[in-house]
Amino acid sequence: MEFRELECFVVLSEELHFARAAERLRLSPGRVSQLVRALETRVGARLFDRTSRRVRLTPLGERFLADLRPAYDGLGRAFDRVRAAARRVEGVLRVGFIGTPTDVVTGAVERFERRHPECAVELVEIPLSDPFGRLRAGGVDVAFTLLPVDEPDLETGPALNRVPHRLGLSVRHRLAARRSIGAEELADVPLIGLDGPAPPRWRELVAPRVTPGGRPVTVAATVSTTQEGLTLVALNRGGMLFCTPTAAHHGRPDVAFVPVAGLPPSVMALVWRREGATAAVRAFCAAAAPAQAA
């Protein structure tokens, strides 16, 4: 039995007018009549007497309404309760981050928890080489990521920051003392790329295959995490691109971070499953928004 049929029956029994019942249900009068006829076919008898001038319940219809009303009202109350619960922001929200919880990440968490003290944030580190795996598996509810994201099952929020790139190099590398390098010079520096299931677009963000001018870029090695990459950089096995905040966080005496001119900025945003846009996820996106920076 279709719930819509029962809903039409109850509303029509209250209105006793097809046009008014249709308006309440946001249906056409013809559709209301069709649903009522379908219900009467299931029952095997008429539930309404209707003429061109009036509509009224049959004795069987009155009995059915009396039996149905408690269960129908209970369903309505249950739906109202679960809808209200879905709109509350409480419990635990699992937030993923990649590599470094920069001030964009920590600032968003602090604002969210101030606004929603009944919901605690659990930060979860996501492998650099698998930026969306835990999100899809339900291990996190929302995650910080780099744009663009070209995944049909995922949705992203607006940019939270736009920052320049820096090239991590061993202090022994011939370019380590430079104040900056041009993007075309990346063709002369083998880059460290990614292992794992990272999609091609993501791999391009970390280690582009060509420079903006089309010169091919060599991949020196592949890694799964930021720390693995930094280790290879320190050993002078290749260079690795980082956003400026991540480079600042990972400052160390054996690695130089040289600004790169001519690359598009690194852009951070939030990403979540399209079917997982809960009230808590939406509230976290709102809390992250003030972190936007030029």
Secondary structure, DSSP 8 states (H G I E B T S, - for coil): --HHHHHHHHHHHHH--HHHHHHHHTS-HHHHHHHHHHHHHHHTS-SEEE-SS-EEE-HHHHHHHHHHHHHHHHHHHHHHHHHHHHH---EEEEEEEES---HHHHHHHHHHHHH-TTEEEEEEEE-TT-TTHHHHHTS-SEEEEES----TTEEE---SEEE-EEEEEETTSTTTT-S-EEGGGGGGS-EEEE-TT--HHHHHHHS-SB-TT--B--EEEEESSHHHHHHHHHTTS-BEEEEHHHHHHT-BTTEEEEEEESS--EEEEEEEEGGG--HHHHHHHHHHGGG---
